[in-house]
Amino acid sequence: MNEQELAVADPVPDSDGNLERELLKQLNTGRAGLPVLPQVAGLALRLAGDRNANVAELARLVETDPPIAARFLSVANSALYFRGFVIGSTQAAIVRLGLARTRDLLFQVVYSNTTVGLKRFQSEVRVSFERSVSCAIATRVASQVLGMPLELSYMCGLLHDIGEARIYRVFDHIASASPGSPEVERLVRKHHNRAGAEIAMAWHLPSEIVDACAAHHDLGASDSTAVRLVMLADLVTQAAEPDSNQLFTLGINDAQWRRFKEAFARESATSRQRMAQMTPV
């Protein structure tokens, strides 16, 4: 997927076309609504696959960004990662989680900050983020249960819809874009793939994540393991019931789909139990 392909837009409809034209004008600058990737997240991405990575170095870098450090520790002690005792230091959190999950978690923290500075679309971005976290869990479960290895499965699920947050950020500066407007929601659905893929490319993320952002609604791209896993995760988090033909297109059968649903339900139930048992931080 390249920038030239992403720049190709569908024809602007006659109805409410001015809003879409303004959105595309902003997106075509390549800068509008584009979040900056913090240095610590970029370093975590590089270190995750390095067996000789220096955990202390990463911990020190996390601690140089107090808001990220505080949020990182908060999430490391949350229901998804809680193991019976509260972690008190960044380095201890990295050791517990491992570099790969630390990377995933830091990107989750970065994504969660996309609501900062918004005046009108905070709730829409928050809903999108929470859905993406659920999809990240489902993508990782699918990778494990369905025998489709993908080291970046969590990040693919987490970031595949990040383009929604970018478009809401652009709309936050367009007076005619109103929260809850059917036209705003239509344009978010229509253009979030392109907007998200551009973020992934600007952040120099691996091609699997770019593809997951760009093509997760394109059945023709389901040959990609990343795209296929995210499509399956989207289905299970939406409580959809695909027919056998849809599952065949995505490379699995009815029995595998049931096994995946059951595994995701167990993982979700485990997270809820941990939340109930967790000592407040």
C-alpha positions, 0 to 999 in steps of 0.5 A: 500500500503506498501514498499514491494509492491512498490519495485516490478518493471516491467521487464526492456525493452531491448531498453535503459534498462541501463537508467531504471536500473540506475533509479531503482538502485537509487530508491531502495536505498530509498533516491534518490531524496527524498525531506525533509518535512519542520517542518512547513508543518508537524506541519500544517498537525497535527494541521489541525484537532485540534480544539484547535490548536494554530494559533499563534504557527503555524504562528511563526513556518512559520516565522522561515523559511523565504523562506517558509513564503515569498512564503506562503504570496505570494500564500495566496494573489494570485488569488486562495485566494484573497478576495479584500485586501492584507494580510500582516502577516502570522497569518492573512493569517492563520486566513483567510485561516483556518488551513485546507487550510493553511495545503494545501497551505504549502504543495503546497509551499513545492512542488513548491520548488522541482525545486530548485537546478535542473540543467536540468529538471526545466521546466519539474518539473514546468509543472508537478507542475502547472498541479498538482495545477490544479488537486488539485482544480479539486479534491476538486471540485469533492469531493464537487459536486459529494457527495464524502466527502474527507477532504484531497481532495486538498492534494490528487490532489496536491501530486498524481504526486509528484513522477514525480518531484522526478524522474526528480531529480534523472535523473538530476544526470544521465548524459545519461538522457536528457531533452525531451528524449522520454525514460526519459518521458516513465520512468517518466510515468512508475515509478512516482506512486511508487516514489510518494508513497514513498515520501508520506510514508517518510513524514508520510502522511495519507493513502489516499494520499499514495493511491492517489500517488500509484494507480491513474492509476489503475482502480482496485483501484477506490473503494478508494474515494481518488483514484477515485476523483484524476482519475476524476480530471485528466480526467477533467484537461486533457479535456478528454471525458470518455465514460459511461462505464469509468464513471460507473467504477468511480462511476458516470453517464453522468449527474454527469460528466457534472455537475462536468465539469461545476463546475470546469470551473466556479472555474477556471474562478473565479480564472482567474477573481481574478488574473485580479483584484488583486493588485500586491504584 
